[in-house]
Amino acid sequence: MNRHLVIMAGGIGSRFWPMSRPENPKQFIDVLGVGRTLLQLTVDRFGKDFKPEHVWIVTSAAYKEKVREQLPDIPEENILLEPCMRNTTPCIGYVAWKIRKKYPDATLVVSPADHFVVDTQEFRRCISTGLDFVAGSSNILTLGMKPTRPDTGYGYIQSGDVASSEKNILEVNAFREKPDLQTAKQYYSDCKYNWNAGIFMWDASTAEAAIRMFEPEMAVLFDKMSESFYTAKEQEVVNELFPQCNKISIDYAVMERLAGKPQQLNGQKGGVYVMPSDFGWSDLGTWGSLYAQTSKDQNENAIIGAENISMIESTDCIVRASGQIKMVLQGLDGYIVADDNGTLLVCKKNQEQRIKEFSETLKK
Amino acid sequence: MNRHLVIMAGGIGSRFWPMSRPENPKQFIDVLGVGRTLLQLTVDRFGKDFKPEHVWIVTSAAYKEKVREQLPDIPEENILLEPCMRNTTPCIGYVAWKIRKKYPDATLVVSPADHFVVDTQEFRRCISTGLDFVAGSSNILTLGMKPTRPDTGYGYIQSGDVASSEKNILEVNAFREKPDLQTAKQYYSDCKYNWNAGIFMWDASTAEAAIRMFEPEMAVLFDKMSESFYTAKEQEVVNELFPQCNKISIDYAVMERLAGKPQQLNGQKGGVYVMPSDFGWSDLGTWGSLYAQTSKDQNENAIIGAENISMIESTDCIVRASGQIKMVLQGLDGYIVADDNGTLLVCKKNQEQRIKEFSETLKK
């Protein structure tokens, strides 16, 4: 079994302010109030099929200690530190080149650090089936989430012909960016469209070949960096060369360019595929999605975190207290109430897309 | 000038929770956000006519250090410490007996520690006129506040015949407890009724004689305690005997019994009088009254205290931040938002009479 798990854990989670901040973003927080951070829950979710030496975390240099603390079993050399944010292609390039140097035949599943899944068993079945599908091929497999509403906050994957009916895998015709509401409603009524969850699988060699094809300058940089991998000079070299990488997402750089147009990669045809999946998923990208995933009291209030919160004649609220302050909340209907690090946010739940704007109204 | 100022500063201010708490009640807090506590503002208001040796603070033993800190000019022997709360008659008995022992001819003005006055000059004029009126007599003069609304939260003073047209002083026919709304409206439309502000003036000898007449057992206790006043044993003796005092307000014990029925006190007829006054007054008894007395932003929000509060699409709120947390408040209309000592209250302004109930919903 040459399966490796890559977790991208470099985000700053600005939409969950004030709970999530650049110095402590949401993947490192027990957002759900269950005693485990989102990063820990992510590793837990993939299960024991991935031994610690096969789990790789790519994050910002600033979060190294948090990762070490929260995932003490992961070897230090498996924690890759980006000196700056360059979106997902350089992130994946770094880890793919590094894994391949030690494990030339590795097959990777790449996952965000901060998502939520209801049915772990079905999730693991999908991952296992998907890794079987891509292993030894030049194909890329994405997971498509069956939409439960015409959401305008997700990208959509448009599927085409069936590639494997046994494995429930289809070709990808195109990736569609976050749509307007009318378009989202069209997608929602058309079974060809699934949400793009940002989880995908490919061989490390496919990742390297695809980046070499579509971002050749970046590939040259990783070829150079690769000489230092697993040596004492690695971080120094990465710190010097990584910032020269083009700032581009893997969706733009590879997925969209390859969708519907398979190419020769590593001497065999490689394309992009999708496995429609239905294991109960949320990217926990917003307070609203967190509200949807947490249990409610009899007044439809979701109360997460601290114990000492008193709700009086309040309904339909999501309250996430740090435990640093007690709260008595009376007469609130449909609000987000969150405190952290000495900052309190109270805002209408339906205004949550403006939280970044709200956070910027405070003096620094 | 034998004028003495007595400030009753023993309240616990539960209606201003969480800002005001038994361990730090509102008289010791800069409630208005002006840089001075209510107690300091009260002493300031009376002005330099009262030299520090003539200012007396009666408070709970628990607050001694707060008083010393906030009023460093007041001699320590002028800070009287009640071992327990016994309402205003024992409070006034203690200070009247004590002052009289050292200053037999003292004239007292007795004031709560936590009220608000707009026109300090007019206030001082009223106090000075009133002290002239009672000095050397056996009369008691109360200040009546001209009502600005049919308030059901105040007691009312019903005036009778004119006693001094020059000084604008009338006899008191009766004290009326907090009325229902219908009665309050009658009072409001009748110029005979004024709010009872709890500020009154009398000679120390009148105070002693009145308490001796109406609460003779209490007078005996103070006669005993008096032997220890200004000695090292004072506090010990007070701690032993003060708790034996009847728990009764000065309004019940003296004012109501004397109103309309003058008595011989100290060999001359003494009665209760009222000076209708109009200097802009609030007892700051509730968040609503604090809201009324503070400046508002363009959206009718009163923001008191800390600087780092951001109001977005919020109207008609009163926000009192401790400075311990920053706040972003969006979409709130008509709320009280207050934090202190690690506790946050958000509640509808029109529910403020339930704040004590709200505070009790938190675990201790």
Interface residues (C-beta under 8 A of the other chain):
Chain A: P18 E307 N308 S310 I312 Q324 I325 K326 M327 V328 L329 Q330 G331 L332 Y335 V337 D339 G342 T343 L344 L345 V346 C347 K348 Q351 R354 F358 S359 T361 L362 K363
Chain B: P18 E307 N308 S310 I312 Q324 I325 K326 M327 V328 L329 Q330 G331 L332 Y335 V337 D339 G342 T343 L344 L345 V346 C347 K348 Q351 R354 F358 S359 T361 L362 K363
